[in-house]
Amino acid sequence: MADGPRILLVEDDVLIGMMLADMFDALGLPEPAQAASMDEALAIIAAESLGGALVDINLGDEKGWPVADALAERDIPFAFTSGGGDILPAAHAHRTLVAKPFRISDIEAALAEFSSQ
């Protein structure tokens, strides 16, 4: 994955996004593409070849479902992230859910799943 397409991080909290980017660096991965809103994420998905994505379910007042749908339509592997209490819609119930606060091992495991898909 280190030499493949970038991973997209969809996270509306700037500090959490920075922490995730630091985890990527610690894992020796390329700098991820980052989006803080649904619209930014959809624009990146349309413009880039991506190796996968981590999608926060709660993006401010919006849910990340349209981002998930766009990724699924393009067969881009992804996992959800959440602070808890969220129920995945049936269409995405099989997706990995990484709970906040993140541990680097959880992020590494989610990214490893992308390579096997």
DOZA-824872 format. One record per atom (N, C-alpha, C, O): residue number from 0; atom name; y, z, x. Coordinates in steps of 0.02 Angstrom, whole numbers, plus 32768, in hexadecimal, padded with zeros to 4 digits. Last residue first. Example, Ala and Ser with C-alpha at 12.3 -4.5 7.8 and 13.67 -1.06 7.14 Angstrom:
! DOZA-824872
PT     i   at     yy     zz     xx
PT     1    N   7F90   8162   8282
PT     1   CA   7FCB   8165   82AC
PT     1    C   8002   818A   8285
PT     1    O   8039   8192   829E
PT     0    N   7EE4   8186   8294
PT     0   CA   7F1F   8186   8267
PT     0    C   7F5B   8186   8294
PT     0    O   7F5A   81A7   82C8
This chain:
! DOZA-824872
PT     i   at     yy     zz     xx
PT   116    N   7EB7   7FEF   7E4B
PT   116   CA   7EBB   7FCC   7E0A
PT   116    C   7EC1   7F82   7E14
PT   116    O   7EC4   7F5C   7DE3
PT   115    N   7EC1   8030   7EC1
PT   115   CA   7E7D   8024   7EA8
PT   115    C   7E7D   7FFD   7E66
PT   115    O   7E48   7FEC   7E4D
PT   114    N   7F46   8042   7ED7
PT   114   CA   7F23   8016   7F04
PT   114    C   7EDE   8004   7EEA
PT   114    O   7EC3   7FCF   7EFB
PT   113    N   7F64   80A2   7E77
PT   113   CA   7F81   805F   7E71
PT   113    C   7F5A   802D   7E9B
PT   113    O   7F4F   7FF4   7E87
PT   112    N   7F28   8115   7EA8
PT   112   CA   7F0A   80F5   7E6D
PT   112    C   7F25   80AD   7E65
PT   112    O   7F00   8081   7E4E
PT   111    N   7F82   813A   7F09
PT   111   CA   7F41   8120   7F1F
PT   111    C   7F1D   80FD   7EE5
PT   111    O   7EF8   80CD   7EEF
PT   110    N   7FE8   816F   7EBC
PT   110   CA   7FF3   8130   7EDF
PT   110    C   7FB1   8111   7EF6
PT   110    O   7FAA   80D3   7EF6
PT   109    N   7FAA   81E5   7E92
PT   109   CA   7FBF   81B3   7E60
PT   109    C   7FC9   816F   7E81
PT   109    O   7FB4   813C   7E66
PT   108    N   7F98   8226   7F0E
PT   108   CA   7F5E   8214   7EE6
PT   108    C   7F70   81DF   7EB2
PT   108    O   7F49   81B1   7EA7
PT   107    N   801E   8239   7F36
PT   107   CA   7FF2   8211   7F5F
PT   107    C   7FB5   81FA   7F37
PT   107    O   7FA0   81C0   7F3D
PT   106    N   8047   8290   7ED1
PT   106   CA   8068   824F   7ED8
PT   106    C   803A   8220   7EFF
PT   106    O   8031   81E6   7EED
PT   105    N   7FF6   82FD   7EEE
PT   105   CA   7FF1   82DD   7EAC
PT   105    C   800F   8297   7EAE
PT   105    O   7FF4   8268   7E91
PT   104    N   8020   831F   7F6E
PT   104   CA   7FDA   8309   7F65
PT   104    C   7FD1   82E7   7F21
PT   104    O   7FA9   82B8   7F1C
PT   103    N   80A1   834C   7F59
PT   103   CA   8098   830D   7F7D
PT   103    C   8051   82F3   7F74
PT   103    O   8046   82B6   7F71
PT   102    N   80C2   8383   7EB7
PT   102   CA   80A5   8392   7EF8
PT   102    C   8097   834F   7F19
PT   102    O   8084   831F   7EF8
PT   101    N   814A   8399   7E46
PT   101   CA   811B   836F   7E6A
PT   101    C   8100   8391   7EA9
PT   101    O   8124   83B6   7ECB
PT   100    N   8153   8408   7DBB
PT   100   CA   816C   83F1   7DFB
PT   100    C   8135   83CD   7E23
PT   100    O   80FB   83DF   7E20
PT    99    N   811D   837A   7D5F
PT    99   CA   8150   8398   7D89
PT    99    C   8146   83E4   7D86
PT    99    O   8132   83FD   7D52
PT    98    N   8082   8321   7D5C
PT    98   CA   80AF   8355   7D42
PT    98    C   80E1   836C   7D76
PT    98    O   80D2   836F   7DB2
PT    97    N   8052   8282   7D3A
PT    97   CA   8060   82AF   7D71
PT    97    C   8094   82E1   7D5A
PT    97    O   80CC   82CE   7D47
PT    96    N   7FD8   8230   7CE6
PT    96   CA   8016   8256   7CDA
PT    96    C   801D   8288   7D13
PT    96    O   7FF3   82B5   7D1B
PT    95    N   7F8F   818F   7CDD
PT    95   CA   7F95   81CF   7D00
PT    95    C   7FD8   81EE   7CEF
PT    95    O   800B   81CC   7CE9
PT    94    N   7F5D   8143   7C42
PT    94   CA   7F85   8146   7C7F
PT    94    C   7F86   818C   7C9C
PT    94    O   7F7F   81BE   7C79
PT    93    N   7F22   813E   7BC7
PT    93   CA   7EF6   813D   7C02
PT    93    C   7F1C   8143   7C44
PT    93    O   7EFC   8147   7C79
PT    92    N   7F88   8133   7B6A
PT    92   CA   7F65   8174   7B70
PT    92    C   7F37   8177   7BAD
PT    92    O   7F27   81AE   7BC5
PT    91    N   7FD3   80C8   7B47
PT    91   CA   7FD6   80DD   7B8D
PT    91    C   7FB1   811F   7B99
PT    91    O   7FBB   813F   7BCD
PT    90    N   7FC1   80B3   7AC1
PT    90   CA   7FBD   8079   7AED
PT    90    C   7FBB   808C   7B37
PT    90    O   7FA3   8065   7B60
PT    89    N   7FDC   8133   7A8A
PT    89   CA   7F97   811A   7A8E
PT    89    C   7F90   80E0   7ABF
PT    89    O   7F5F   80DC   7AE4
PT    88    N   8057   818B   7AEC
PT    88   CA   8043   8162   7AB3
PT    88    C   7FFE   8144   7ABF
PT    88    O   7FE8   813D   7AF8
PT    87    N   8047   8232   7B29
PT    87   CA   8049   81EB   7B37
PT    87    C   8035   81C4   7AF8
PT    87    O   8009   81D9   7AD3
PT    86    N   80B1   82B8   7B0E
PT    86   CA   8071   829A   7AFA
PT    86    C   8077   824F   7B05
PT    86    O   80A6   822F   7AEC
PT    85    N   80FA   833A   7B6F
PT    85   CA   80FC   82F6   7B55
PT    85    C   80B5   82DE   7B44
PT    85    O   8085   82ED   7B67
PT    84    N   80FC   83B5   7BAD
PT    84   CA   8105   83B3   7B65
PT    84    C   8105   836D   7B46
PT    84    O   810F   8366   7B0A
PT    83    N   814E   8395   7C4C
PT    83   CA   811E   83B6   7C20
PT    83    C   812F   83AD   7BD7
PT    83    O   8168   839E   7BC4
PT    82    N   8195   8349   7C9F
PT    82   CA   819D   8391   7CA8
PT    82    C   8171   83B8   7C79
PT    82    O   816E   83F5   7C7C
PT    81    N   8141   82B9   7CDF
PT    81   CA   815E   82E0   7CA8
PT    81    C   8163   8329   7CBC
PT    81    O   813C   8343   7CE3
PT    80    N   8115   8210   7CFF
PT    80   CA   8127   8252   7D18
PT    80    C   8149   8277   7CDF
PT    80    O   816A   8258   7CB5
PT    79    N   808F   8197   7CF9
PT    79   CA   80C8   81BA   7CDC
PT    79    C   80D6   81FA   7D02
PT    79    O   80A9   8216   7D21
PT    78    N   8068   810A   7D5E
PT    78   CA   8058   814C   7D46
PT    78    C   8098   8169   7D27
PT    78    O   80CF   8156   7D3A
PT    77    N   802D   805F   7D6A
PT    77   CA   8060   8094   7D69
PT    77    C   8042   80D5   7D50
PT    77    O   800D   80D8   7D32
PT    76    N   8017   7FB4   7D9C
PT    76   CA   7FFC   7FF8   7D91
PT    76    C   8035   802B   7D92
PT    76    O   8066   8024   7DB7
PT    75    N   8041   7F29   7D44
PT    75   CA   8058   7F52   7D7C
PT    75    C   803E   7F99   7D6F
PT    75    O   804E   7FB6   7D3B
PT    74    N   8030   7EC5   7CE3
PT    74   CA   7FF6   7EE0   7D07
PT    74    C   800A   7F05   7D46
PT    74    O   7FE7   7F01   7D79
PT    73    N   809A   7EA8   7C94
PT    73   CA   8097   7E85   7CD4
PT    73    C   805C   7E9C   7CFF
PT    73    O   8056   7E88   7D39
PT    72    N   8089   7EFE   7C2A
PT    72   CA   8089   7EB6   7C1D
PT    72    C   8082   7E8D   7C5C
PT    72    O   8066   7E56   7C5B
PT    71    N   809B   7F79   7C6C
PT    71   CA   8058   7F66   7C54
PT    71    C   8054   7F1B   7C47
PT    71    O   8021   7EFC   7C56
PT    70    N   8126   7F75   7C81
PT    70   CA   80F9   7F78   7CBA
PT    70    C   80B3   7F61   7CA5
PT    70    O   8093   7F3A   7CC9
PT    69    N   8152   7F77   7BFC
PT    69   CA   8164   7F3E   7C28
PT    69    C   8136   7F3B   7C65
PT    69    O   8121   7F06   7C7A
PT    68    N   8121   7FF3   7BD1
PT    68   CA   810A   7FB6   7BB0
PT    68    C   8117   7F79   7BDD
PT    68    O   80EC   7F4D   7BE3
PT    67    N   816B   804A   7C23
PT    67   CA   8122   8048   7C28
PT    67    C   8106   8007   7C0A
PT    67    O   80DA   7FE8   7C27
PT    66    N   81E9   802F   7BF0
PT    66   CA   81DC   8021   7C36
PT    66    C   8190   801B   7C41
PT    66    O   8178   7FED   7C62
PT    65    N   81DB   805E   7B6D
PT    65   CA   81E8   8017   7B79
PT    65    C   81DC   8002   7BC1
PT    65    O   81C6   7FC9   7BCE
PT    64    N   81C2   80ED   7B89
PT    64   CA   818F   80C0   7B6D
PT    64    C   819D   8076   7B77
PT    64    O   816F   8051   7B89
PT    63    N   8215   8152   7BB7
PT    63   CA   8203   811D   7BE5
PT    63    C   81D1   80EB   7BCA
PT    63    O   81B7   80C2   7BF0
PT    62    N   8297   8180   7B43
PT    62   CA   8253   8187   7B5D
PT    62    C   8243   814A   7B89
PT    62    O   8262   8116   7B80
PT    61    N   833F   81C1   7B4F
PT    61   CA   830D   818C   7B41
PT    61    C   82C9   81A0   7B5C
PT    61    O   82C3   81CC   7B87
PT    60    N   839D   8217   7B7B
PT    60   CA   838E   8219   7B33
PT    60    C   8359   81E6   7B1F
PT    60    O   8347   81E0   7AE4
PT    59    N   8354   8221   7C16
PT    59   CA   838E   8235   7BEF
PT    59    C   837B   823C   7BA6
PT    59    O   834D   8262   7B95
PT    58    N   82C0   81F5   7C0D
PT    58   CA   82F9   81D7   7C32
PT    58    C   8338   81E6   7C0B
PT    58    O   834F   81BD   7BE3
PT    57    N   8226   8230   7C16
PT    57   CA   8266   8240   7BF8
PT    57    C   829F   8229   7C25
PT    57    O   82AC   8245   7C5A
PT    56    N   81C1   81FE   7C68
PT    56   CA   81BE   81F3   7C1F
PT    56    C   8202   81FD   7BFF
PT    56    O   8215   81D8   7BD2
PT    55    N   81D2   81A5   7CFB
PT    55   CA   81E2   81E2   7CD9
PT    55    C   81E2   81D4   7C8D
PT    55    O   8201   81A3   7C77
PT    54    N   815D   8149   7D4D
PT    54   CA   818D   8145   7D17
PT    54    C   8196   8189   7CF6
PT    54    O   8168   81A4   7CD8
PT    53    N   8138   80F7   7DDB
PT    53   CA   8135   813A   7DBF
PT    53    C   816E   813D   7D8D
PT    53    O   81A8   8135   7D9E
PT    52    N   80E0   805E   7DFA
PT    52   CA   811B   8083   7DE6
PT    52    C   8108   80CA   7DD1
PT    52    O   80D1   80D7   7DB9
PT    51    N   80B3   7FD2   7E65
PT    51   CA   80A5   8008   7E37
PT    51    C   80E6   802B   7E25
PT    51    O   811C   8019   7E3D
PT    50    N   80DE   7F69   7EAF
PT    50   CA   8099   7F7F   7EBA
PT    50    C   8084   7FB7   7E8B
PT    50    O   8049   7FC9   7E88
PT    49    N   813F   7EE1   7E70
PT    49   CA   8135   7F28   7E7C
PT    49    C   80EB   7F38   7E85
PT    49    O   80BF   7F18   7E67
PT    48    N   81B4   7E6A   7E86
PT    48   CA   816B   7E72   7E85
PT    48    C   815E   7EBA   7E9A
PT    48    O   8171   7ECE   7ED2
PT    47    N   824A   7E6E   7E22
PT    47   CA   8223   7E7B   7E5E
PT    47    C   81D8   7E79   7E51
PT    47    O   81C0   7E85   7E19
PT    46    N   828B   7E57   7DA6
PT    46   CA   82A2   7E35   7DE3
PT    46    C   8274   7E3B   7E1F
PT    46    O   8276   7E10   7E4B
PT    45    N   8255   7EA2   7D3F
PT    45   CA   825E   7E5A   7D35
PT    45    C   826C   7E35   7D75
PT    45    O   825D   7DFA   7D7B
PT    44    N   825E   7F21   7D77
PT    44   CA   821C   7F06   7D65
PT    44    C   8220   7EBA   7D5D
PT    44    O   81F2   7E96   7D72
PT    43    N   82E8   7F2F   7D7E
PT    43   CA   82C1   7F2D   7DBC
PT    43    C   827D   7F0E   7DAE
PT    43    O   8264   7EE5   7DD6
PT    42    N   8307   7F33   7CF5
PT    42   CA   8325   7EFF   7D20
PT    42    C   82FD   7EF8   7D61
PT    42    O   82F0   7EC0   7D77
PT    41    N   82C4   7FA6   7CCC
PT    41   CA   82B0   7F65   7CB0
PT    41    C   82CB   7F2C   7CDA
PT    41    O   82A9   7EF9   7CE3
PT    40    N   830D   8007   7D14
PT    40   CA   82C6   7FFD   7D21
PT    40    C   82B0   7FB9   7D09
PT    40    O   828C   7F95   7D2C
PT    39    N   838B   7FFE   7CD8
PT    39   CA   8384   7FF0   7D20
PT    39    C   833B   7FE0   7D31
PT    39    O   832D   7FB2   7D56
PT    38    N   8368   8024   7C54
PT    38   CA   8384   7FE2   7C62
PT    38    C   837D   7FCF   7CAB
PT    38    O   836B   7F96   7CBB
PT    37    N   833D   80AA   7C67
PT    37   CA   830F   8078   7C4E
PT    37    C   8328   8031   7C5F
PT    37    O   8301   8007   7C75
PT    36    N   8379   80EE   7D04
PT    36   CA   837C   80E3   7CBB
PT    36    C   8349   80AE   7CA8
PT    36    O   832D   808B   7CD2
PT    35    N   836F   80F4   7D89
PT    35   CA   8380   8133   7D68
PT    35    C   8383   812C   7D1C
PT    35    O   838F   815C   7CF8
PT    34    N   8300   80B2   7E00
PT    34   CA   8327   80A6   7DC3
PT    34    C   8332   80E9   7DA1
PT    34    O   8305   8112   7D9D
PT    33    N   82D4   8072   7EA0
PT    33   CA   82E4   80AB   7E74
PT    33    C   8310   8096   7E3A
PT    33    O   833E   806E   7E41
PT    32    N   8252   8042   7F0D
PT    32   CA   8288   802C   7EE1
PT    32    C   8296   8067   7EB2
PT    32    O   8267   8089   7E9E
PT    31    N   822C   80A7   7F9F
PT    31   CA   821F   808C   7F5C
PT    31    C   825D   806E   7F3D
PT    31    O   8295   807E   7F50
PT    30    N   820D   8081   8047
PT    30   CA   823D   809D   8017
PT    30    C   8232   807E   7FD2
PT    30    O   822E   8041   7FCC
PT    29    N   815D   8084   8071
PT    29   CA   819F   8065   8070
PT    29    C   81CC   8087   803C
PT    29    O   81B5   80A6   800C
PT    28    N   810B   811B   80AD
PT    28   CA   8111   80E2   807F
PT    28    C   8157   80C4   8083
PT    28    O   8186   80E6   8095
PT    27    N   80EA   8190   80EC
PT    27   CA   80EC   8153   8113
PT    27    C   80F0   8114   80E9
PT    27    O   80DC   80DF   80FF
PT    26    N   80F5   8205   80A9
PT    26   CA   80B4   81E4   80A4
PT    26    C   80B2   81A2   80CB
PT    26    O   807E   8181   80CC
PT    25    N   817B   8220   80BC
PT    25   CA   814A   824C   80DC
PT    25    C   8104   822E   80DB
PT    25    O   80DB   823B   8107
PT    24    N   81B0   81BC   8069
PT    24   CA   81BC   81BA   80B0
PT    24    C   8189   81E4   80D5
PT    24    O   816D   81CF   8108
PT    23    N   8187   81EE   7FED
PT    23   CA   8170   81AB   8003
PT    23    C   8177   81A6   804F
PT    23    O   814A   818E   8071
PT    22    N   81D0   8264   7FEC
PT    22   CA   8187   8267   7FED
PT    22    C   816A   8224   8004
PT    22    O   8139   8222   802A
PT    21    N   8251   8231   7FE2
PT    21   CA   823E   8256   801E
PT    21    C   81F2   825B   8025
PT    21    O   81D7   8256   805C
PT    20    N   8248   81FD   7F61
PT    20   CA   8252   81CF   7F98
PT    20    C   8240   81F0   7FDB
PT    20    O   8224   81D0   8007
PT    19    N   823D   8277   7F1C
PT    19   CA   8206   8247   7F1B
PT    19    C   820C   8215   7F55
PT    19    O   81DA   8205   7F75
PT    18    N   82BB   82AD   7F37
PT    18   CA   827F   82D0   7F4E
PT    18    C   8243   82A1   7F4F
PT    18    O   821C   82A2   7F7F
PT    17    N   830C   8251   7EF6
PT    17   CA   8312   8258   7F3E
PT    17    C   82D4   827B   7F5B
PT    17    O   82BC   8268   7F90
PT    16    N   82E3   8268   7E72
PT    16   CA   82DA   8226   7E90
PT    16    C   82DE   8229   7EDC
PT    16    O   82B7   8208   7EFE
PT    15    N   8310   82EA   7E63
PT    15   CA   82C8   82DE   7E61
PT    15    C   82B9   8299   7E7F
PT    15    O   8287   8292   7EA3
PT    14    N   839A   82D2   7E6B
PT    14   CA   837A   82FC   7E9C
PT    14    C   832E   82F2   7E9D
PT    14    O   8310   82F2   7ED3
PT    13    N   83B1   827F   7DFA
PT    13   CA   83BE   8266   7E3E
PT    13    C   839A   8290   7E72
PT    13    O   837D   8275   7EA2
PT    12    N   8353   825F   7D72
PT    12   CA   836E   8297   7D98
PT    12    C   8374   8283   7DE1
PT    12    O   8342   8276   7E03
PT    11    N   8312   81F0   7D41
PT    11   CA   8359   81F7   7D32
PT    11    C   837A   8232   7D56
PT    11    O   83B7   8236   7D58
PT    10    N   82A3   817E   7D85
PT    10   CA   82B3   81C6   7D80
PT    10    C   82FD   81CE   7D77
PT    10    O   8325   81B5   7D9F
PT     9    N   8231   8119   7DBA
PT     9   CA   825F   811B   7D81
PT     9    C   826A   8165   7D72
PT     9    O   823F   8186   7D54
PT     8    N   820A   80C2   7E47
PT     8   CA   8212   8106   7E2D
PT     8    C   8245   8104   7DF5
PT     8    O   827E   80F0   7E00
PT     7    N   819B   8045   7E76
PT     7   CA   81D7   8055   7E50
PT     7    C   81D5   809D   7E3A
PT     7    O   81A3   80B4   7E1D
PT     6    N   8164   8010   7F15
PT     6   CA   8157   8038   7EDA
PT     6    C   819A   8046   7EB8
PT     6    O   81CC   8053   7EDA
PT     5    N   815C   7F6C   7F5F
PT     5   CA   8178   7FAF   7F56
PT     5    C   8160   7FCF   7F15
PT     5    O   814B   7FAD   7EE6
PT     4    N   80C6   7F18   7F9A
PT     4   CA   8105   7F1B   7F74
PT     4    C   811C   7F63   7F6A
PT     4    O   80F4   7F92   7F6C
PT     3    N   807B   7F52   8036
PT     3   CA   807E   7F2C   7FF8
PT     3    C   80C3   7F30   7FD7
PT     3    O   80F3   7F48   7FF5
PT     2    N   806A   7FA4   80A1
PT     2   CA   8083   7F62   80AF
PT     2    C   808C   7F38   8070
PT     2    O   80A4   7EFF   8075
PT     1    N   803A   8019   8068
PT     1   CA   8075   801E   8093
PT     1    C   8093   7FD9   80A2
PT     1    O   80CF   7FD4   80AD
PT     0    N   7FC4   8000   8029
PT     0   CA   8000   8000   8000
PT     0    C   803F   8000   802B
PT     0    O   8073   7FE9   8014
